[in-house]
Amino acid sequence: MSVKDTQAGGDHYKTLPIQPIEIIRKNGLDFFTGSALKYLLRYKRKHTTADKQIEDLRKAQQFIDFIIEELDQGVENVTDR
């Protein structure tokens, strides 16, 4: 049994054909990118109301904004984090 077979707090990732953790690991994504991806993949599956879906999309947007801010500040290798 894999850790991916259990999920704390629901089953919104288990229902995906490819779970976010697999995409993140196999592609070597950094924390900000992986976090944005996680929220983008789950927003419709975890929440049924528009306000909660928008909340997850805003969370994804915040992680994308972190990446943009670091790029604007000249931080090198943002994606290596």
C-alpha positions in Angstrom: 0.0 0.0 0.0 1.3 3.4 -1.0 0.9 6.7 0.9 -1.0 7.9 -2.2 -3.7 5.3 -1.4 -4.8 7.2 1.7 -5.5 10.9 1.9 -6.1 13.1 5.0 -9.1 15.4 4.7 -11.0 13.9 1.7 -10.5 12.1 -1.5 -10.3 15.0 -4.0 -6.8 13.9 -5.1 -7.4 10.2 -5.1 -10.1 10.6 -7.8 -7.6 12.1 -10.2 -6.0 9.8 -12.8 -2.6 11.3 -11.9 -2.3 12.8 -8.4 -0.5 16.2 -8.0 2.3 14.6 -6.0 3.2 12.3 -8.9 3.2 15.3 -11.4 5.3 17.4 -8.9 7.9 14.6 -8.3 8.2 13.4 -11.9 8.6 16.9 -13.2 10.8 18.2 -10.4 8.5 21.1 -9.7 9.5 23.7 -7.1 7.2 24.4 -4.1 5.4 27.5 -5.6 4.7 25.7 -8.9 3.6 22.5 -7.2 1.3 24.3 -4.8 -0.3 26.3 -7.6 -0.8 23.1 -9.6 -2.4 21.4 -6.6 -5.0 24.1 -6.1 -5.8 24.2 -9.8 -6.3 20.5 -10.0 -8.5 20.3 -6.9 -10.8 23.4 -7.0 -13.7 21.7 -8.7 -13.3 18.3 -7.0 -13.0 19.5 -3.4 -15.6 22.3 -3.5 -19.1 22.5 -4.9 -19.8 26.2 -4.2 -18.4 29.0 -6.3 -17.0 30.9 -3.3 -14.9 27.9 -2.2 -13.8 27.2 -5.8 -12.7 30.9 -6.1 -10.9 30.6 -2.8 -8.8 27.7 -4.2 -8.2 29.6 -7.4 -7.0 32.6 -5.4 -4.6 30.4 -3.5 -3.2 29.1 -6.8 -2.9 32.7 -8.0 -1.0 33.7 -4.9 1.6 31.0 -5.5 1.9 32.2 -9.1 2.3 35.7 -7.8 5.1 34.5 -5.6 6.9 33.2 -8.7 6.3 36.4 -10.6 7.6 38.5 -7.7 10.8 36.5 -7.4 11.4 36.8 -11.2 10.7 40.6 -11.0 13.3 40.8 -8.2 15.8 39.0 -10.2 15.9 35.9 -8.1 17.8 33.3 -10.0 16.6 29.7 -10.4 13.1 30.3 -9.0 12.1 26.9 -10.3 15.0 25.2 -8.5 13.5 25.7 -5.1 
